[in-house]
Amino acid sequence: MRALVTGAAGFIGSHLSEALAAEGHEVVGVDSFTDYYDPERKHENAQALHVLEADLVTADLDALLEGVEGVFHLAGQPGVRASFGPGFELYVERNVHASGRLFEAAARRGVRVVYASSSSVYGDAETYPTREDTAPRPISPYGVTKLCVEQLAYAHARVTGLEAVGLRYFTVYGPRQRPDMAFTPLLEALADGTTFRLFGDGSASRSFTFVGDAVAGTLAVMERGRPGEIYNVGGGEEATMADAIALAESIAGRTLALERHGAAAGDVRRTRADVGKAARELGWAPATPLVEGLRAQWAWVAARVAAA
Ligand SMILES: NC(=O)c1ccc[n+]([C@@H]2O[C@H](COP(=O)([O-])OP(=O)(O)OC[C@H]3O[C@@H](n4cnc5c(N)ncnc54)[C@H](O)[C@@H]3O)[C@@H](O)[C@H]2O)c1
């Protein structure tokens, strides 16, 4: 099929685009190369791809959707901490406004959309493992904008006939992980002997999800996800930051220099995905153990640091 991938130069979008191309699909990649983190990294991510530089807020979306049979909408302003304060405006623009425009254009053309939401919509969830029907209670403006994107998809499905399926990613990691997420700076500190800034006491835990598993889940949602539904795409293994640090130290064979800070605003204590719905309906389950995925990310980080 001819697929449009938004956010194609980003961390997950670049892996997804490569996987689609490897399966023989025609990929139209679009990205505005925002400076949320160094755009040089995004050019590096997109080396093997052809990515059009355009902003979903202003682009001619009807032209972009010409001949497209499916949209993977991964573009957005990620990250929890920067969504407090003046940065909030960018979250509204790049998550809510951009998605609203895309949903309208896709509905007009009758194109199916799979869009990225986040485990952040759960906030400090009521129950663990967390199912999709748990009441969303985001504790960051970022999470609120992602919940808004889900509700926009719902409104468009009801009124404009949009066919959309959502997925909630849980802390994705692996080669090309964003530098504002924990593992990339952690492994860079191990590789170049600098200090890692740890927020919180290390006891916060996450359903860490390897990017290859996240990509497989995303493809399964496009192929088999039911319109209007939302699926957790999360790692099978929950680990604390302290566990992850110990594992990274053993992989690198070095000791990490740590600088401790208080917990960051908007960071939840814990995430644990219940992936039963994705297993039953999509036949998808995370397959990569944390140690294996972390080894792959270490190889990527170490090579980048050595080449710098
Ligand atoms: N990485 C995770 O753990 C995680 C977890 C939950 C949800 N998500 C969501 O998954 C998606 C991909 O995340 P990622 O980690 O790959 O982030 P990323 O920042 O690496 O990729 C997002 C890309 O979208 C682009 N973009 C932003 N606004 C745009 C616009 N208006 N028009 C065109 N392009 C635009 C950015 O330049 C960036 O390259 C995001 O929507 C994010 O919120 C990610």
The ligand as an SDF file (V2000), in Angstrom:
LIG
                    3D

 44 48  0  0  0  0  0  0  0  0999 V2000
    8.6570    7.5230   22.4810 N   0  0  0  0  0  0  0  0  0  0  0  0
    7.7440    7.1620   23.3710 C   0  0  0  0  0  0  0  0  0  0  0  0
    8.0350    6.4810   24.3540 O   0  0  0  0  0  0  0  0  0  0  0  0
    6.3110    7.5800   23.1970 C   0  0  0  0  0  0  0  0  0  0  0  0
    5.3980    7.2040   24.1910 C   0  0  0  0  0  0  0  0  0  0  0  0
    4.0630    7.5640   24.0470 C   0  0  0  0  0  0  0  0  0  0  0  0
    3.6500    8.2650   22.9270 C   0  0  0  0  0  0  0  0  0  0  0  0
    4.5640    8.6410   21.9880 N   0  0  0  0  0  0  0  0  0  0  0  0
    4.0840    9.3920   20.8180 C   0  0  0  0  0  0  0  0  0  0  0  0
    4.5430    8.7230   19.6560 O   0  0  0  0  0  0  0  0  0  0  0  0
    4.8570    9.6660   18.6430 C   0  0  0  0  0  0  0  0  0  0  0  0
    6.3090    9.5100   18.1860 C   0  0  0  0  0  0  0  0  0  0  0  0
    7.1590    9.7160   19.3140 O   0  0  0  0  0  0  0  0  0  0  0  0
    8.7450    9.7880   19.1730 P   0  0  0  0  0  0  0  0  0  0  0  0
    9.3020    9.3850   20.4830 O   0  0  0  0  0  0  0  0  0  0  0  0
    9.1670    9.1000   17.9380 O   0  0  0  0  0  0  0  0  0  0  0  0
    8.9310   11.3750   19.0440 O   0  0  0  0  0  0  0  0  0  0  0  0
    9.8560   12.2430   18.0430 P   0  0  0  0  0  0  0  0  0  0  0  0
    9.8300   13.6330   18.5910 O   0  0  0  0  0  0  0  0  0  0  0  0
   11.1710   11.6050   17.8520 O   0  0  0  0  0  0  0  0  0  0  0  0
    9.0410   12.1970   16.6860 O   0  0  0  0  0  0  0  0  0  0  0  0
    7.9470   13.0630   16.4120 C   0  0  0  0  0  0  0  0  0  0  0  0
    8.2600   13.8060   15.1060 C   0  0  0  0  0  0  0  0  0  0  0  0
    7.1380   14.6200   14.7670 O   0  0  0  0  0  0  0  0  0  0  0  0
    7.6300   15.7920   14.1380 C   0  0  0  0  0  0  0  0  0  0  0  0
    6.5860   16.8320   14.2260 N   0  0  0  0  0  0  0  0  0  0  0  0
    6.1460   17.4710   15.3450 C   0  0  0  0  0  0  0  0  0  0  0  0
    5.1680   18.3400   15.0310 N   0  0  0  0  0  0  0  0  0  0  0  0
    4.9860   18.2620   13.6720 C   0  0  0  0  0  0  0  0  0  0  0  0
    4.1050   18.9110   12.7740 C   0  0  0  0  0  0  0  0  0  0  0  0
    3.2370   19.8550   13.1750 N   0  0  0  0  0  0  0  0  0  0  0  0
    4.1780   18.5860   11.4660 N   0  0  0  0  0  0  0  0  0  0  0  0
    5.0740   17.6490   11.0180 C   0  0  0  0  0  0  0  0  0  0  0  0
    5.9200   16.9890   11.8530 N   0  0  0  0  0  0  0  0  0  0  0  0
    5.8750   17.2930   13.1650 C   0  0  0  0  0  0  0  0  0  0  0  0
    8.9030   16.1310   14.9020 C   0  0  0  0  0  0  0  0  0  0  0  0
    9.8020   16.9380   14.1560 O   0  0  0  0  0  0  0  0  0  0  0  0
    9.4610   14.7470   15.2100 C   0  0  0  0  0  0  0  0  0  0  0  0
   10.4680   14.3520   14.2990 O   0  0  0  0  0  0  0  0  0  0  0  0
    4.5580   11.0500   19.2360 C   0  0  0  0  0  0  0  0  0  0  0  0
    3.2460   11.4120   18.8670 O   0  0  0  0  0  0  0  0  0  0  0  0
    4.6310   10.8030   20.7300 C   0  0  0  0  0  0  0  0  0  0  0  0
    3.8600   11.7250   21.4600 O   0  0  0  0  0  0  0  0  0  0  0  0
    5.8800    8.3030   22.0940 C   0  0  0  0  0  0  0  0  0  0  0  0
  1  2  1  0
  2  3  2  0
  2  4  1  0
  4  5  1  0
  4 44  2  0
  5  6  2  0
  6  7  1  0
  7  8  2  0
  8  9  1  0
  8 44  1  0
  9 10  1  0
  9 42  1  0
 10 11  1  0
 11 12  1  0
 11 40  1  0
 12 13  1  0
 13 14  1  0
 14 15  2  0
 14 16  1  0
 14 17  1  0
 17 18  1  0
 18 19  2  0
 18 20  1  0
 18 21  1  0
 21 22  1  0
 22 23  1  0
 23 24  1  0
 23 38  1  0
 24 25  1  0
 25 26  1  0
 25 36  1  0
 26 27  1  0
 26 35  1  0
 27 28  2  0
 28 29  1  0
 29 30  1  0
 29 35  2  0
 30 31  1  0
 30 32  2  0
 32 33  1  0
 33 34  2  0
 34 35  1  0
 36 37  1  0
 36 38  1  0
 38 39  1  0
 40 41  1  0
 40 42  1  0
 42 43  1  0
M  CHG  2   8   1  16  -1
M  END
$$$$
